[in-house]
Amino acid sequence: MENTAKHLPFIANDNEKIEGKGGTSHEFTNPSLMEKELRESEQKFRRVFEDSMDGLILWNDKYRIVDINCSAMRVFGLSKDRLVGRSLLDLFSSLEEKKQEIISHIQQVTQIGKKCSSMIIEMMDGKVKHFDYSTKRGIVDGLNLTVIIDVTEKAEMQEQLRKSDRLNIIGELAAGIAHEIRNPMTALKGFIQLLESSIKAEHSMYYDVITSELARIDSIINEFLILAKPQEIRFQEKDICQIMRETVDLLSAQAVLYNVQFDTYYEAKLPLLYCEPNQLKKVFINLIKNAIEVMPSGGKINIAINSLEEQYIQISIKDEGFGIPKDKIKKLGEPFYTTKEKGTGLGLMVSYRIIEEHKGSIQVDSEEGIGTRFQITLPFSHIAKS
């Protein structure tokens, strides 16, 4: 049994003594019974090791993986045959930053015997995973244990709570600001309209600037009000392609001014979408206007609508603008975050909220110098229908 005990480090030597039923110890004289109990003990600990919900990695003082359980294999997406015998550092050879984190973690474990850390990894499918991991050095001679816990769901929940708290604060602030600004705004708009007939030709440009800026302020106030209080949502079955056509027609004049062309594709015979059409139109207006404005020298906007897995519909809006850096994409939709010089960030924030209310999602793909694509995925029907 020497090899068995070495293979599973959880089994400690018993010095050939066993505790009796009466609480006293006596010399064990039956080698076959001892071997049987050791084998059963090994099987028990092996099952605990293999079936643990947390990832478990055993590695030696040369950083070589000695054993690994199924949960840890899922983290790395590799089989045991491909992991056992490899260096821990080899697992992060393509992620130099993460490799340095692991080296620092191991060095601290060497100094203090145990260490807890956390790591964020972008998986091959593009999903971001959050892990907590802890290491205990020398659980037996020459072997160390690292425990990996997937805390992605917890991290996402905390992020949602953070955004929710921020939205509540923004909502309260928005209600106050909108109320204070709307009253003087109403007076300004009224007097400007009264002055229109007396404006001289040489001052007409000033009048146009004033009215356009007042309209912009009014638009911002309306977006504040959407954030400040829940809107009544009346879902109904509508043709999503028709909603998009109306949006494109509405923005075609602005597109001409920017020398922008629309390239559209609408899949035929799509089922009706259960939605709030005016809110979806607002989302499309925000995204298409953004696409137009990021191409001041002109370009093409590709708009496509097609079914996805029969239960979902996908709307794609792609521009040929400057693109968005990867580190900024994840901030899109946050209050007052914008990549535009005169933007407020409220348009995208409202758009994200509307899509969430429709049980859908927005994915952003962008490449600097190439352009940005917004992909909206919506279910044809959702819980709101029932």
Buried (B, 14 or more C-beta within 10 A) or exposed (E): EEEEBEEBBBBEEBEEEBEEEEEEEEEBEEEEEBEEBBEEBBEEBBEEBEEBEBBBBBBEEEBBBBBBBBBBBEBBEBEEEEBBEBEBBEBBEEBEEBBEBBBEBBEBBEEEEEBEBEBEBEEEEEEEBBBBBBBEBEEBEEBBBBBBBBBBEEBEEEEEEEBEEBBEEBBEBBBEBBEEBBEEBEEEBEEBEEEEEEBEEEEEEEBEEBBEEBEEBBEBBBBBBBBBEEBEEEBEEBBBBEBBBEBBEBBEEEBEEBEBEBEEEBEEEBBEBBBBBEBBBBBBBBBBBBBBBBBEEEBBBBBBBBBEEEEBBBBBBBBBBBBBEEEEBEEBBBBEBBBEEEBBBBBBBBBBBBBEBBBBEBEBBBEEEBBBBBBBBBBBBBEBEE
